[in-house]
């Protein structure tokens, strides 16, 4: 790890130094066979004679874990001076490969074949392509000298795609003489930070400029598995123009030359969002834009990744820096990196008018209620979920409410709402979390930059806005066991949690998108589309009666299971006071579980807390 010298470099104005005239590394990625999940890469690397250790990128920025897809490598050949070289893998770090470069050689030719994933993998290591489209993440197709800072390696990259396919990236490109697209000169750090979206069916939605740099271009590049999926609603362009304006009003600057959302609509790729300085890689179901029920979920994703341009790419915890993609990351400040981003990723769509305040309140109610019924926070504090994030991202869904997952995303929403309420209270209503944001994320703007921080910097900036013991306030959320901190965070906004038989609109939308049945707030079960029990909340009736993950619900009260049959049984038990009989398939056996639950349908909602100022409504008000 490079410490002091590397930190000094990062504090410079731009994270992407100008590339040298003669590139240190040349890449030619041939993706013409991408529909067959095969990509061939030719890499030329400037070298000198002697032993050389090369590294396959392991710790990918934004993924917070060693997720580099080393297992996609299906062919590797090294040549120098026309000679094929032997190579050896490091037995203690399989991402490292050593090759002896012949004396007098000036370049190393690397031939790399990649078999793109069809299943498994997290984030960009998951499925990346379908018959009609693909997302090219450069870190899949490159080896770099071990220990070299990627921001100091100049590159010249080219890409071959299937005939007639569209190509979009944050990097500019032009057609080369051989039919390949040649991308603008960039450092390896910037190249890896700029994925390429390619596909047969494409549409670009250009957004109007907004302060403080109205001339900067913003667009949403949509590629889909079908032309019909590109039929965006008529308000789509206006909605996201408003989002850009609200983000500009919040941060007061823009840390990019231009910004492009790479929105991929496919049922055959991994679904997630991954942030970059000047773009984001956003992958969702094929019908996510044309289906009205998914509108708010898509808005939350696009807003979240957009906020990362400031929070995560520009201001980044020092522990998350991995300049050579091999240095392990310290995830302990993800409650800022992801938690603050989740907070604004849910607030900005409301400020932009994409999501209604009442829908946001249902979303927040579902979040708070989850922490009330889970048992994981009785033994594991919020801070620990961030520290162990590199393991928890790939943890199974089974027993997630008992284990806790990466719920620092949602729990931190209440942390930052609490911070906002405290800022308002201590300043007599003159200051809010917006003022902290403008100060903490202040920068020159107009180009990517990187300014690392440590935990103490958060408290110092808050104290500069409004004096107070901000460490104590925030560490209360991070270190306290149980749901108390989440509940107090909600109540500080002037709202409180309640339950009723009226359905929660946000939960309904989540069920439709995820093809699940969420009855965690009543009997305590979350089920997949086939009745499989994904999770059973330990403190709720079904788990206490013997239901658990891995079982499959076959029948309810003697009738074949459907969501409607289960809901009818939950409602009937309230009046009959007879236990609900669940027949479950436990593999090779069947069993009937008697569940004594009599409280009827139960969904979370928010109601006003009398006697407290309504700061939540103030947070959600538009600023433009």
Secondary structure, 3 states (H helix, E strand, C coil): CCCHHHHHHHCCCCCCCCCCCCCCEEEEEECCCHHHCEEEEEEEEECCCEEEEEEECCCCCCCCCCCCCHHHEEEEEEEECCEEECEEECCCCCCEEEEEECCCCCEEEEEEEEECCCCCCCHHHCCCECCCEEEECHHHHCEEECCCCHHHCEEEEEEECCCCCEEEECCCEEECCCCCEEECCEEHHHHHCCCEEEECEEEEEEECCCCCCCCCCEEEEEEECCCHHHCCCCCHHHHHHHHHHHHHHHHCCCCCCCEEEEEEECCCCCCEEEECCCEEEEEECCCCCCCHHHHHHHHHHHHHHHHCCCECCCEEEHHHCCCCCCCCCCCCCHHHHCHHHHHHHHHHHHHCCCCCHHHHHHHHHHHHHHHHHCCHHHCCCHHHHHHCHHHHCCCCCCCHHHHCCCCHHHHHHHHHHHHHHHHHHHCCCCCCHHHHHHHHCCCCCCCCCCEEECHHHHHHHHHHHCCCCHHHHHHHHHHCCCCHHHHHHHHCCCEEEEEECCCCHHHHHHHHHHCEEEECCCCCEEEECCCEEEEECCCCHHHHHCCCCCCEEEEECCEECCHHHHHHHHHHHHHHCCCEEEEEECCCCEEEEEECCCCCCCEEEEEECCCCCCHHHHHHCCCC
